[in-house]
Amino acid sequence: MDKRIAKLLIAENQRMIQNVEMVKRNISFESHSNYVLVGLRRAGKSYLLYQRAQEMIAQGHLPEEILYFNFEDDRLENLQLSDLDAIKQAYEEMYGHQPIFMLDEIQIIDGWEKFARRLADQKYRVYITGSNAKMLSSEISTTLGGRYMVQPVFPFSFQEYLTAQHISLPAQWEYLQNSDLKRAFLEYFHIGGLPELVIVDNQFKREWLGNLYNKIYFGDLITRYGIRNPLAMKTLIRKLSESVKQPQSYNRLANLVSTVAGKVKQETIVDYLRYIKDTCLVFSTENICAKLQDRMSNQKYYFIDNGFLSLFLFDPETSLLENLVAIHLHEKYGEDLFYYHNNVEVDFCLFEHQCAFQVSYSIKDAATRERELGALNAYQKRYPGSKLFVITMDEEETIELDDLKIEVIPVWKWLLTS
């Protein structure tokens, strides 16, 4: 790497991070820890670095102490592992400070984790971001040797989305007819919470999402993993979008994809699913009452942002509702989130936290009401003491049947209060 370019970018970024405006996110950092921030492209990882840099400057650090470097800058090309040392040397030729490293999208450089470990061993403060969950693999974690804390970064929550839209909740908002709140929720519901979408005109939001998806699809999936059957990958993602509410086995997905893209082996589907999850595009939940093999091979898949899911579906309302609930629970509880399927199905359960959730657009229909409540009743009998919820689009009540108490709550209110 030409050190002149490195010095130009270091100085340019030091000015930039002081002036950038952002929505402050409710994520805190321990002052003496190093971090790996992982999440979907455009989920806000870079802005979280800016936020952390501004916090450190406010605490007394000099802007010149910050070495922020974005490895996806279009002025950089063909970067190698040795270039990381060149960047460090360029900084040391500019300043006499010990730098605070903020290395953005570093995963594009093979072997980056060795450099990151060396920095930690030398007692530098380091913040790293990446758009690939493979950064959390056991191999890389072993190399980093426990020297970094992992911070997942998700798109905006609904509360953060409201803040970005400059919508504040008045006192007793739960009981008021708030048109601004409802209008903002419907936009968030259909378009999702990727931070940059807040400043995109409504007429271009879907186009922006489509362009970002294509970048993830072609760049982070097809090119990065050398996919030889792009139609199979494309078909798999579409099948996942069409079935977010149902468990999907590897074998079934292989058969579905094979009808469109030619014969695809089950092993290939397993690999493709891992790649899709590694890009942070989807996540999955397991059946809490299944045997280990069935847990792994028969999962439910959700998209990390409603905006991407809405790109694929013509009549998306019920799927978007369940997907949004899944996102919220996944962000809050991570691997503690399961579903329950044993003759009846409960959409989400948190066994360790004694909660279970059904998701239903409406329970006004008698048959739907009986099905949803019956499933929760069956779950309660197997796991007594659980708090039970039905998340709806806009219905609210408390149901008490014998020893059963079920809270029915609209999703927009649940997102702000749960």
Secondary structure, 3 states (H helix, E strand, C coil): CCHHHHHHHHHHHHHHHHHCCCCCCCCCCCCCCEEEEECCCCCCHHHHHHHHHHHHHHCCCCHHHEEEEECCCCCCCCCCCHHHHHHHHHHHHHCCCCCEEEEECHHHCCCHHHHHHHHHHCCCEEEEEECCHHHHCHHHHHHHCCCEEEEECCCCCHHHHHHHCCCCCCCCHHHCCCHHHHHHHHHHHHHCCCHHHHHCCHHHHHHHHHHHHHHHHHHHHHHCCCCCCHHHHHHHHHHHHHCCCCCEEHHHHHHHHHHHHCCCCHHHHHHHHHHHHHCCCEEEEEECCCCHHHHHHEEEEEECCHHHHHHHCCCCHHHHHHHHHHHHHHHHHHHHCEEEECCCEEEEEEHHHCEEEEECCCCCCHHHHHHHHHHHHHHHHHCCCCEEEEEECCCCEEEEECCEEEEEEEHHHHHHHC
